[in-house]
Amino acid sequence: MTNGEEPLRFEVLGLLRVVRAGHEVDLGAAKQRAVLAVLLLARNTPVSRGQIIEAVWGDNVPSSAVNLVQTYVAGLRRALEPTRARRAPAELLTSVGDGYLLRVEPGALDLDVFERQVLLANRMRAAGDLAGAAVELDDALALFRAEPLGGVSGLFCDVERGRLVERRLAVLEERAELGLAIGQGPALVSQLTSMVAEHPLRERGHGLLMRALVQAGRQAEALAAYREARRVLIEELGVEPGPELRRVHQAVLAGDSPEPERAPVRLPAQASPSEPPPMTIPAQLPRAPVALVGRDPELALMDVLLRDHDGPVLLVTGPAGVGKTALALHWSHRVREEFPDGQLYVDVHGYDPNREPLEIGEVLNRFLRALGVPAGDTPVSVDERSAVLRTLLADRRMLVMLDNVRSSADLLPLLPGAPSCVVVTSRRRLVGLVAQVEAKLIELDMLDQDAAVDVLGRIAGRSDIEAHALRELAELCDGLPLALRIAAARLAVSPKLGVAELVEELQDEQGRLAALGLEDGEGTVRAALDASRRALPAVPSRLLAIVGLHPGADLTAHVVAAMGDVSLVEAQRALDALTAANLLSVSEPGRHVAHDIVRVYTKTLAGELSEPERRAATGRMLDYYLHCSDLADGMLPINRGSVLVAPEHRPVHVPALSGAADAMAWFDAERANLIAATEHASASGWHVHAWQLPYTLSRYLWLRTERETSLRLTEAALQAAIALNDDDARFVMQFNLGVALLQFERFDEALNAQRGALEVARRKGDVHQQARALTTVAGLLQDLGRAAEAEAHYREAMEISRVAGSKWAEANAHHHLGLLYLHTQRFDDALPWLRVALRMYHEVGEQCGEAACHTDVSTALLETGDTEGALSAARIALAVACDAVSPYHQALAHDRLAAVFDRLGAAGAAAHWQRALALFTELGASEADDIRARLARARAVSVG
């Protein structure tokens, strides 16, 4: 709202509309409305002119596109702010860098209201208020007036429309689940009957309908519904109903309630029936330094910038070790009362030499979890996560701190609009951030001599300090805040220690760890760190040296307990003590990191340990990661071999993992450490770990499509297997090398690797391994156009796996023989083999194989003219891929759905291809290029 005008209301959950005081605003021509849709869905976030052009015109960009965008923006400004003076700056639709930003007030967009009500319903459900949650979902669903983004055409809006339609369907299912939980089954029967008719292959819908019928006292109809569901699943998919649908069926047969066990339902208090539970208020700021000296001008500048700007972005820059984080944290704590809705914090690790910076998607995940979004409700794509974050922060006054940022390129999705404030720390000036969001610079340099002396005096808190000795000590610390704090802390905890003594002590050890963090090579930080270590208890002091052997980026209590051969409690206490002594810091709950200088110091300490002690601690560390990685790998929804992983020192304390989602989350959190441990094992002659760690990582890396990492680790692992002269290890690594090479389409090299694996398996007489290798060799022969040889290998693999009783290998061979027939356009021949494979995958619980096989069945059905069957198979492929937590297989299913819609001439094709493109792009998968080509062809046809 500007210049006293009535507030605007924006609507996208139906016809695209803007309403002021009950009257619809004239939004102009179709392309102008499309520009508004792009800006509106990115509300309160800058959108570049290139992004707008791509969204509105796709690949058919006119030569005058830039001028057209400027014209449309000018038209929207007139429509949205009709009383604005001709030369007055726009307030709602502003220019930012090379693009534009549309300011939308909290609650002014119906989509934001919808997402907020869904989130509130989730919180109410978690708090036990199921009835209240159901009411919130009813209100949210009522906001959908018609097909979303009505009246707007173009690829971008097609994709967003498809996403919003799917979102509504998911919420409808959640509403039905809530209704059943509070006994509304009889009233839901009609709605669920229609839902099942529209989506007959969604097992969840059948289960919901059966439960509703039971609540209505119609058990016979519930059993009939199960028989119908089973018939459809067998006829269409060749599979039996899944465990949840079978559980409901068994309960009905036994005369028991099919409702899952739940905590008691809590009804809202009568005095305030609509009062929602309190919103999650995160307080993530790490502890600030007790004293901050010499930064008064910078603090005053930050205060002024906060006062004079609504929701500023403050960029604290300066060289390494200058105290950027300390300043930012000190100021953030000082002004936290001005941000009553909480504080979000993340260390992006932009300058950590031992780990990759956090990906933007992971940062968004952390923020959404902190704001109360359940893990299952977190969207897949970065854009969607960013939209949810903006929705949650739209009407909240929060402080967001992004620490150690390397580049501004990925920051925009993390930035909330006013009235929230963002504080960024970086060694660079991040010119892009300044240009795009008008970030305000706060530049730091090393502390001058007077400020350094002041720091020492204040932290030491001693009245007996001689001024000249204190100044000499400050000179030795060279203005480095870390060294100053440690030296002052030494004086503070040792009242009998004189400054002159400490100066002499530092001078005596000069050169042992010189120039850490300093460019002149004359620092004596080692001495200050040694002094701090001597003040520690025995266990933390010992562990400080041992963790220097850790090759990764951060530490958990579990790995420290393993390395130090201590209890989990002792490890945590030691980490707490090291953190209190400013030798470690907490990067996120449960994870500790060392400052760059301290990390070098710990490695130096580790080098001073005896060789037996170093080897024992390293072995326990590698055994810990191997054991935990093996546990997590066993929970992933994808078949694995039968390698026995038996580390010598099985860790006593391991993280609690209970399923595929936990396993993937653990792998994501420990990814950098696991890769570092693997590379350390390879470089240091730990041959067993050097091949078994890549083995336990291979399925995770495949699901995450980290192909280059997988190939690099597998090549090194094969060398370790050869060095061990271990045929079991050599088979596994030869096989995995072939798989890794195949992902880069290096077919001849992959074939040589797989033939090497087959040779090893035949020499050993292992029929299970022969079956796996034969199937993969056949696939490579097929890729090389040698179809007859491929078919012979597939049939040999089937026979061997059948004799060996290896159901998975047999399923895989059937699947790939079906693919061979697909690729040679023998579609009717392909279907029987694919359906047999589908049944076998389902029996052994191989969800990723099952999802891929459903996708291939869809292809065969589409080519034989059965478009309805193809659509059903593709939809079930997507459902299974979602259950398997595999974005890669979800993308394959979206691609297949797009192909079916394209064949039908339906508008959904572009939306599904765009979704597949987003998933493949986020995974870094090469399939993204194929999807772009299909999208381009679809656009060309629609234009023609």
Beta strands, then each sheet from edge to edge (+ up, - down):
strand 1: 8-11
strand 2: 17-20
strand 3: 23-24
strand 4: 47-48
strand 5: 93-96
strand 6: 99-102
strand 7: 313-317
strand 8: 343-347
strand 9: 399-403
strand 10: 421-426
strand 11: 440-443
strand 12: 585-588
strand 13: 591-593
sheet 1: 1+ 2- 3+
sheet 2: 4+ 6- 5+
sheet 3: 8+ 9+ 10+ 7+ 11+
sheet 4: 12+ 13-
end
